[in-house]
């Protein structure tokens, strides 16, 4: 049988109340007693019940993290940053990968509620805010990352997507490109809309008329980027450059162009968005807009823990700055 709090109290020669104070870090207890009780807990391999703590209204020291796709290096790095920061605070992180399935996302929100987590970090681009509203009604702290929901009073950590799109568009314009395609996984999400708008603004500022036929979408995968790139290359006047709204789509675009026999970057320049590890190992190395991934994860956890501990009363919207990283996938457009 698993040891109970009664076993710990008996072995340590203290009251159950004293053991409870040690577990929860409350009350006035001498360092000597605290160390003694902790050593007994370690010796008995005693693990406090998080469910029991939740039922008594105490912290479970757990938070949930919902992600659209853990196989995507960007979200894998987000998860690592959140988990590392959580460990610093003494919180465990339940990682929930929804595979962009709204029904699966709802099931995870329900599961996290049952687990009585202390808070939730949401990186999924949920279109249904019903469960988030329920969590808010239950006073469960929420932090959003990689997007925002203006209708909800929650903390948000995001990158300046418009500026990132503008940086990508400006770079391609400076390289002499005029037919610039924009490739997004979903043109209706706020982050993609802003990235597209930023790129278009850079083109307009340079006196380039935007051809809306060059703005297209593909599945949030490498294969989705490849298929979209092939469609663009089938046009009567194909683009000479592509801005992809994430690195996976950019890599797919590179693969699609190569399958059509194009040389990169001599015949096609490609810019991505995220600056994941994939950007450095693709050939040629990918020019991309870097998101401060580690900082996004850290700040989201910081805001969530502050909310859990009642250390702040106002919701915060943190906007971090992107940075263009120029590598080998872009080049000056050759003169005709």
TAWOQUI-V643124 format. One record per backbone hydrogen bond with DSSP energy under -0.5 kcal/mol. CO is the residue of the C=O (numbers start at 1). NH is the residue of the N-H. E is the energy in kcal/mol with one decimal. If there is no record, write none. Layout:
co=CO nh=NH e=E
co=CO nh=NH e=E
//
This chain:
co=4 nh=8 e=-1.8
co=5 nh=9 e=-2.2
co=6 nh=10 e=-2.4
co=7 nh=11 e=-2.6
co=8 nh=12 e=-2.3
co=9 nh=13 e=-1.1
co=9 nh=14 e=-2.0
co=15 nh=19 e=-1.8
co=16 nh=20 e=-2.5
co=17 nh=21 e=-2.0
co=18 nh=22 e=-2.0
co=19 nh=23 e=-2.5
co=20 nh=24 e=-2.4
co=21 nh=25 e=-1.0
co=21 nh=26 e=-1.8
co=27 nh=29 e=-0.8
co=30 nh=34 e=-2.6
co=31 nh=35 e=-2.6
co=32 nh=36 e=-2.0
co=33 nh=37 e=-2.8
co=34 nh=38 e=-2.3
co=35 nh=39 e=-2.2
co=36 nh=40 e=-1.8
co=37 nh=41 e=-2.4
co=38 nh=42 e=-2.3
co=39 nh=43 e=-2.4
co=40 nh=44 e=-2.4
co=41 nh=45 e=-0.6
co=41 nh=46 e=-2.7
co=42 nh=45 e=-0.5
co=48 nh=50 e=-0.6
co=49 nh=53 e=-1.8
co=50 nh=54 e=-2.4
co=51 nh=55 e=-2.4
co=52 nh=56 e=-1.2
co=53 nh=58 e=-2.9
co=54 nh=57 e=-1.8
co=61 nh=92 e=-2.7
co=62 nh=118 e=-3.0
co=62 nh=119 e=-0.6
co=63 nh=94 e=-2.9
co=64 nh=121 e=-3.2
co=65 nh=96 e=-3.3
co=66 nh=123 e=-2.5
co=67 nh=98 e=-3.2
co=68 nh=100 e=-0.8
co=69 nh=72 e=-1.3
co=71 nh=73 e=-0.5
co=72 nh=75 e=-0.5
co=72 nh=76 e=-2.2
co=73 nh=77 e=-2.3
co=74 nh=78 e=-1.8
co=75 nh=79 e=-2.6
co=76 nh=80 e=-2.0
co=77 nh=81 e=-2.2
co=78 nh=82 e=-2.6
co=79 nh=83 e=-2.7
co=80 nh=84 e=-2.6
co=81 nh=85 e=-2.1
co=82 nh=86 e=-2.6
co=83 nh=87 e=-2.3
co=84 nh=88 e=-1.4
co=85 nh=89 e=-1.2
co=86 nh=89 e=-0.5
co=86 nh=90 e=-0.7
co=86 nh=91 e=-3.2
co=87 nh=90 e=-0.7
co=92 nh=63 e=-2.3
co=93 nh=95 e=-0.7
co=94 nh=65 e=-2.7
co=94 nh=96 e=-0.6
co=95 nh=97 e=-0.5
co=96 nh=67 e=-3.1
co=96 nh=98 e=-0.6
co=98 nh=101 e=-1.5
co=100 nh=102 e=-0.7
co=101 nh=105 e=-2.3
co=102 nh=106 e=-2.1
co=103 nh=107 e=-2.0
co=104 nh=108 e=-2.1
co=105 nh=109 e=-2.4
co=106 nh=110 e=-2.2
co=107 nh=111 e=-2.4
co=108 nh=112 e=-2.9
co=109 nh=113 e=-1.8
co=110 nh=114 e=-2.1
co=111 nh=115 e=-2.2
co=112 nh=117 e=-1.7
co=113 nh=116 e=-1.3
co=118 nh=141 e=-0.8
co=119 nh=64 e=-2.4
co=120 nh=122 e=-0.5
co=120 nh=143 e=-2.2
co=121 nh=66 e=-2.2
co=121 nh=123 e=-0.6
co=122 nh=145 e=-2.3
co=124 nh=126 e=-1.6
co=127 nh=129 e=-0.7
co=129 nh=133 e=-2.5
co=130 nh=134 e=-1.8
co=131 nh=135 e=-2.4
co=132 nh=136 e=-2.3
co=133 nh=137 e=-2.4
co=134 nh=138 e=-1.5
co=135 nh=140 e=-2.9
co=136 nh=139 e=-1.9
co=139 nh=141 e=-0.7
co=141 nh=120 e=-2.2
co=142 nh=155 e=-1.4
co=143 nh=122 e=-2.8
co=144 nh=157 e=-2.9
co=149 nh=152 e=-2.3
co=152 nh=154 e=-1.5
co=155 nh=144 e=-3.0
co=156 nh=318 e=-3.3
co=157 nh=146 e=-1.2
co=158 nh=320 e=-3.3
co=159 nh=161 e=-1.6
co=160 nh=164 e=-2.1
co=161 nh=165 e=-2.5
co=162 nh=166 e=-2.4
co=163 nh=167 e=-2.6
co=164 nh=168 e=-2.1
co=165 nh=169 e=-2.7
co=166 nh=170 e=-2.8
co=167 nh=171 e=-2.0
co=168 nh=172 e=-1.9
co=169 nh=173 e=-2.4
co=170 nh=174 e=-2.6
co=171 nh=175 e=-1.1
co=172 nh=177 e=-2.0
co=173 nh=176 e=-1.9
co=175 nh=333 e=-3.5
co=178 nh=180 e=-1.1
co=179 nh=181 e=-0.6
co=179 nh=240 e=-2.1
co=179 nh=241 e=-1.3
co=181 nh=243 e=-3.0
co=182 nh=184 e=-0.5
co=182 nh=216 e=-2.5
co=183 nh=245 e=-3.2
co=184 nh=218 e=-1.8
co=186 nh=189 e=-1.1
co=189 nh=193 e=-2.7
co=190 nh=194 e=-2.3
co=191 nh=195 e=-2.0
co=192 nh=196 e=-2.7
co=193 nh=197 e=-2.6
co=194 nh=198 e=-2.4
co=195 nh=199 e=-2.1
co=196 nh=200 e=-2.6
co=197 nh=201 e=-2.2
co=198 nh=202 e=-1.9
co=199 nh=203 e=-1.8
co=200 nh=204 e=-2.9
co=201 nh=205 e=-2.6
co=202 nh=206 e=-0.9
co=203 nh=206 e=-0.6
co=203 nh=208 e=-2.7
co=204 nh=207 e=-1.9
co=207 nh=209 e=-0.5
co=210 nh=212 e=-0.8
co=211 nh=214 e=-2.3
co=212 nh=215 e=-1.4
co=214 nh=182 e=-2.2
co=214 nh=216 e=-0.7
co=216 nh=184 e=-2.2
co=219 nh=221 e=-2.9
co=221 nh=225 e=-1.7
co=222 nh=226 e=-2.1
co=223 nh=227 e=-2.4
co=224 nh=228 e=-2.0
co=225 nh=229 e=-2.2
co=226 nh=230 e=-2.2
co=227 nh=231 e=-1.7
co=228 nh=232 e=-1.9
co=229 nh=233 e=-2.3
co=230 nh=234 e=-1.0
co=232 nh=235 e=-1.3
co=235 nh=238 e=-0.6
co=240 nh=269 e=-1.9
co=241 nh=181 e=-2.9
co=242 nh=244 e=-0.6
co=242 nh=271 e=-2.7
co=243 nh=183 e=-2.8
co=246 nh=250 e=-1.8
co=247 nh=251 e=-2.6
co=248 nh=252 e=-2.2
co=249 nh=253 e=-2.4
co=250 nh=254 e=-2.1
co=251 nh=255 e=-2.3
co=252 nh=256 e=-2.6
co=253 nh=257 e=-2.4
co=254 nh=258 e=-2.2
co=255 nh=259 e=-2.1
co=256 nh=260 e=-1.0
co=257 nh=262 e=-2.4
co=258 nh=261 e=-1.8
co=263 nh=267 e=-3.2
co=263 nh=268 e=-0.7
co=269 nh=242 e=-2.5
co=270 nh=287 e=-0.7
co=271 nh=244 e=-3.3
co=272 nh=289 e=-1.4
co=273 nh=247 e=-1.2
co=274 nh=291 e=-1.8
co=276 nh=279 e=-1.4
co=277 nh=280 e=-1.2
co=277 nh=281 e=-0.7
co=278 nh=281 e=-0.6
co=278 nh=282 e=-1.5
co=279 nh=286 e=-2.5
co=282 nh=284 e=-0.5
co=285 nh=329 e=-1.1
co=287 nh=272 e=-2.5
co=288 nh=290 e=-0.7
co=288 nh=325 e=-3.2
co=289 nh=274 e=-3.6
co=290 nh=323 e=-1.5
co=291 nh=293 e=-2.3
co=292 nh=296 e=-2.3
co=293 nh=297 e=-2.2
co=294 nh=298 e=-2.5
co=295 nh=299 e=-2.7
co=296 nh=300 e=-2.0
co=297 nh=301 e=-1.9
co=298 nh=302 e=-2.5
co=299 nh=303 e=-2.6
co=300 nh=304 e=-2.1
co=301 nh=305 e=-2.7
co=302 nh=306 e=-2.3
co=303 nh=307 e=-2.0
co=304 nh=308 e=-2.6
co=305 nh=309 e=-2.6
co=306 nh=311 e=-3.1
co=306 nh=312 e=-0.5
co=307 nh=310 e=-1.1
co=316 nh=156 e=-2.7
co=316 nh=318 e=-0.5
co=317 nh=319 e=-0.6
co=318 nh=158 e=-2.7
co=318 nh=320 e=-0.6
co=320 nh=160 e=-2.3
co=323 nh=290 e=-3.3
co=324 nh=326 e=-0.6
co=325 nh=288 e=-2.1
co=327 nh=330 e=-0.7
co=329 nh=270 e=-2.3
//
